[in-house]
């Protein structure tokens, strides 16, 4: 959920500068949890499941997914771009900056430059990462080492694959990665539920 540096909110009237990740690579699976009640708030935050990212971040993610394909793996995405109105809905449910970035400050998700993600095998089964998505305990920390070797290897593969294309993780969430090769302003463009 990271709450990285604040930049001014920019109203984007259309999707210019954003890409639909699945349109670029349909082999990247989506499980957009905030479009369901299957998330830590137990509430539906988004109107529909879409994965939009800034163009450079989306292209980097597709490149990383191609790297995984040679290993018989792929990405499954839990969250991508989060517009300010949806960030507000999340904040209204959990007004705690330890877990949710305040809407005025936003996060890398609010800039279209962050992804919450895991690895899946050729059958779409998630690899064991030691905890589920949105688990808020020390076991979810990227530097927590008291885990089975398989879990540590899976987390390392996820991290190294994404770092190779310009993403960087955060310490408290093994699943959260931000694209760091370019900076972006906050955005409030809301995607259409019609594709």
Beta strands, then each sheet from edge to edge (+ up, - down):
strand 1: 9-10
strand 2: 18-20
strand 3: 29-30
strand 4: 52-54
strand 5: 74-79
strand 6: 114-120
strand 7: 167-170
strand 8: 173-179
strand 9: 186-187
sheet 1: 1+ 9+
sheet 2: 2+ 4-
sheet 3: 3+ 5+ 6- 8+ 7-
end
